[in-house]
Amino acid sequence: MSEDTPTPTCSKCGTATAGPGGILCPDCRTAIEALIVK
């Protein structure tokens, strides 16, 4: 494995590791979906 590939981090909070999809962590993704899906 290559060590120069950074662990993807959440693009919203910037601290948590990104979950499936590689953009948002599960917590932020759930929060955003809760706002969008009514």
PAMIFI-733259 format. One record per atom (N, C-alpha, C, O): residue in three letters; atom name; x, y, z; residue number from 1. Coordinates in Angstrom, 3 decimals. Layout:
<tikols>
TIKOL|ALA|CA|X|Y|Z|NUM .
...
</tikols>
This chain:
<tikols>
TIKOL|MET|N|0.833|-1.213|0.000|1 .
TIKOL|MET|CA|0.000|0.000|0.000|1 .
TIKOL|MET|C|0.862|1.255|0.000|1 .
TIKOL|MET|O|1.937|1.289|0.599|1 .
TIKOL|SER|N|0.377|2.271|-0.674|2 .
TIKOL|SER|CA|1.104|3.531|-0.749|2 .
TIKOL|SER|C|0.824|4.366|0.494|2 .
TIKOL|SER|O|-0.320|4.494|0.931|2 .
TIKOL|GLU|N|1.889|4.930|1.053|3 .
TIKOL|GLU|CA|1.715|5.724|2.267|3 .
TIKOL|GLU|C|1.445|7.190|1.976|3 .
TIKOL|GLU|O|1.123|7.950|2.890|3 .
TIKOL|ASP|N|1.570|7.605|0.710|4 .
TIKOL|ASP|CA|1.328|9.017|0.410|4 .
TIKOL|ASP|C|-0.123|9.293|0.033|4 .
TIKOL|ASP|O|-0.463|10.402|-0.378|4 .
TIKOL|THR|N|-0.980|8.275|0.176|5 .
TIKOL|THR|CA|-2.408|8.492|-0.050|5 .
TIKOL|THR|C|-3.051|8.827|1.296|5 .
TIKOL|THR|O|-3.126|7.963|2.170|5 .
TIKOL|PRO|N|-3.513|10.058|1.476|6 .
TIKOL|PRO|CA|-4.095|10.456|2.761|6 .
TIKOL|PRO|C|-5.435|9.775|2.997|6 .
TIKOL|PRO|O|-6.159|9.457|2.053|6 .
TIKOL|THR|N|-5.753|9.557|4.254|7 .
TIKOL|THR|CA|-7.067|9.035|4.588|7 .
TIKOL|THR|C|-8.087|10.118|4.273|7 .
TIKOL|THR|O|-7.940|11.253|4.725|7 .
TIKOL|PRO|N|-9.116|9.787|3.508|8 .
TIKOL|PRO|CA|-10.108|10.809|3.167|8 .
TIKOL|PRO|C|-10.805|11.336|4.416|8 .
TIKOL|PRO|O|-11.196|10.560|5.288|8 .
TIKOL|THR|N|-10.957|12.635|4.501|9 .
TIKOL|THR|CA|-11.649|13.220|5.636|9 .
TIKOL|THR|C|-12.934|13.879|5.171|9 .
TIKOL|THR|O|-13.083|14.233|4.002|9 .
TIKOL|CYS|N|-13.844|14.035|6.092|10 .
TIKOL|CYS|CA|-15.141|14.631|5.800|10 .
TIKOL|CYS|C|-14.965|16.051|5.277|10 .
TIKOL|CYS|O|-14.231|16.847|5.864|10 .
TIKOL|SER|N|-15.639|16.369|4.172|11 .
TIKOL|SER|CA|-15.507|17.703|3.590|11 .
TIKOL|SER|C|-16.313|18.745|4.359|11 .
TIKOL|SER|O|-16.155|19.945|4.134|11 .
TIKOL|LYS|N|-17.187|18.283|5.276|12 .
TIKOL|LYS|CA|-17.982|19.224|6.064|12 .
TIKOL|LYS|C|-17.281|19.576|7.376|12 .
TIKOL|LYS|O|-17.006|20.747|7.641|12 .
TIKOL|CYS|N|-16.990|18.558|8.200|13 .
TIKOL|CYS|CA|-16.377|18.845|9.501|13 .
TIKOL|CYS|C|-14.852|18.843|9.421|13 .
TIKOL|CYS|O|-14.184|19.470|10.244|13 .
TIKOL|GLY|N|-14.297|18.134|8.427|14 .
TIKOL|GLY|CA|-12.860|18.169|8.207|14 .
TIKOL|GLY|C|-12.030|17.394|9.214|14 .
TIKOL|GLY|O|-10.801|17.409|9.144|14 .
TIKOL|THR|N|-12.685|16.713|10.156|15 .
TIKOL|THR|CA|-11.926|15.986|11.166|15 .
TIKOL|THR|C|-12.205|14.493|11.132|15 .
TIKOL|THR|O|-11.292|13.687|11.309|15 .
TIKOL|ALA|N|-13.453|14.118|10.906|16 .
TIKOL|ALA|CA|-13.817|12.708|10.893|16 .
TIKOL|ALA|C|-13.401|12.064|9.577|16 .
TIKOL|ALA|O|-13.278|12.735|8.552|16 .
TIKOL|THR|N|-13.186|10.747|9.624|17 .
TIKOL|THR|CA|-12.857|10.016|8.411|17 .
TIKOL|THR|C|-14.099|9.878|7.553|17 .
TIKOL|THR|O|-15.174|9.537|8.047|17 .
TIKOL|ALA|N|-13.945|10.142|6.280|18 .
TIKOL|ALA|CA|-15.074|10.042|5.365|18 .
TIKOL|ALA|C|-15.565|8.607|5.291|18 .
TIKOL|ALA|O|-14.775|7.662|5.296|18 .
TIKOL|GLY|N|-16.868|8.461|5.224|19 .
TIKOL|GLY|CA|-17.471|7.136|5.153|19 .
TIKOL|GLY|C|-17.622|6.682|3.717|19 .
TIKOL|GLY|O|-16.921|7.177|2.835|19 .
TIKOL|PRO|N|-18.537|5.735|3.466|20 .
TIKOL|PRO|CA|-18.796|5.264|2.108|20 .
TIKOL|PRO|C|-19.122|6.438|1.183|20 .
TIKOL|PRO|O|-19.960|7.278|1.511|20 .
TIKOL|GLY|N|-18.461|6.492|0.038|21 .
TIKOL|GLY|CA|-18.644|7.628|-0.853|21 .
TIKOL|GLY|C|-17.438|8.553|-0.790|21 .
TIKOL|GLY|O|-17.116|9.236|-1.762|21 .
TIKOL|GLY|N|-16.775|8.569|0.357|22 .
TIKOL|GLY|CA|-15.512|9.277|0.490|22 .
TIKOL|GLY|C|-15.610|10.785|0.595|22 .
TIKOL|GLY|O|-14.599|11.472|0.451|22 .
TIKOL|ILE|N|-16.797|11.321|0.842|23 .
TIKOL|ILE|CA|-16.939|12.776|0.904|23 .
TIKOL|ILE|C|-17.289|13.232|2.321|23 .
TIKOL|ILE|O|-16.645|14.127|2.869|23 .
TIKOL|LEU|N|-18.307|12.616|2.903|24 .
TIKOL|LEU|CA|-18.751|13.011|4.233|24 .
TIKOL|LEU|C|-18.622|11.856|5.215|24 .
TIKOL|LEU|O|-18.746|10.690|4.838|24 .
TIKOL|CYS|N|-18.374|12.189|6.474|25 .
TIKOL|CYS|CA|-18.407|11.152|7.495|25 .
TIKOL|CYS|C|-19.868|10.781|7.745|25 .
TIKOL|CYS|O|-20.763|11.570|7.438|25 .
TIKOL|PRO|N|-20.123|9.596|8.297|26 .
TIKOL|PRO|CA|-21.514|9.161|8.514|26 .
TIKOL|PRO|C|-22.351|10.164|9.305|26 .
TIKOL|PRO|O|-23.528|10.360|9.003|26 .
TIKOL|ASP|N|-21.752|10.802|10.314|27 .
TIKOL|ASP|CA|-22.511|11.754|11.135|27 .
TIKOL|ASP|C|-22.980|12.955|10.321|27 .
TIKOL|ASP|O|-24.150|13.335|10.384|27 .
TIKOL|CYS|N|-22.067|13.551|9.558|28 .
TIKOL|CYS|CA|-22.448|14.715|8.750|28 .
TIKOL|CYS|C|-23.415|14.314|7.653|28 .
TIKOL|CYS|O|-24.351|15.050|7.341|28 .
TIKOL|ARG|N|-23.189|13.156|7.073|29 .
TIKOL|ARG|CA|-24.076|12.696|6.007|29 .
TIKOL|ARG|C|-25.500|12.519|6.528|29 .
TIKOL|ARG|O|-26.464|12.910|5.870|29 .
TIKOL|THR|N|-25.622|11.928|7.711|30 .
TIKOL|THR|CA|-26.940|11.737|8.310|30 .
TIKOL|THR|C|-27.602|13.080|8.609|30 .
TIKOL|THR|O|-28.797|13.258|8.374|30 .
TIKOL|ALA|N|-26.813|14.024|9.131|31 .
TIKOL|ALA|CA|-27.354|15.343|9.463|31 .
TIKOL|ALA|C|-27.845|16.062|8.210|31 .
TIKOL|ALA|O|-28.912|16.676|8.226|31 .
TIKOL|ILE|N|-27.076|15.989|7.129|32 .
TIKOL|ILE|CA|-27.471|16.653|5.888|32 .
TIKOL|ILE|C|-28.707|15.987|5.297|32 .
TIKOL|ILE|O|-29.624|16.671|4.842|32 .
TIKOL|GLU|N|-28.735|14.663|5.301|33 .
TIKOL|GLU|CA|-29.898|13.962|4.759|33 .
TIKOL|GLU|C|-31.154|14.283|5.557|33 .
TIKOL|GLU|O|-32.247|14.362|4.997|33 .
TIKOL|ALA|N|-30.998|14.467|6.865|34 .
TIKOL|ALA|CA|-32.141|14.811|7.702|34 .
TIKOL|ALA|C|-32.696|16.188|7.320|34 .
TIKOL|ALA|O|-33.900|16.425|7.415|34 .
TIKOL|LEU|N|-31.810|17.092|6.888|35 .
TIKOL|LEU|CA|-32.259|18.422|6.472|35 .
TIKOL|LEU|C|-32.913|18.387|5.093|35 .
TIKOL|LEU|O|-33.873|19.113|4.833|35 .
TIKOL|ILE|N|-32.381|17.534|4.209|36 .
TIKOL|ILE|CA|-32.881|17.494|2.834|36 .
TIKOL|ILE|C|-34.169|16.685|2.739|36 .
TIKOL|ILE|O|-35.160|17.144|2.171|36 .
TIKOL|VAL|N|-34.146|15.480|3.299|37 .
TIKOL|VAL|CA|-35.308|14.594|3.195|37 .
TIKOL|VAL|C|-36.332|15.002|4.239|37 .
TIKOL|VAL|O|-36.043|14.991|5.435|37 .
TIKOL|LYS|N|-37.523|15.360|3.790|38 .
TIKOL|LYS|CA|-38.523|15.841|4.740|38 .
TIKOL|LYS|C|-39.671|14.868|4.868|38 .
TIKOL|LYS|O|-40.608|15.114|5.628|38 .
</tikols>
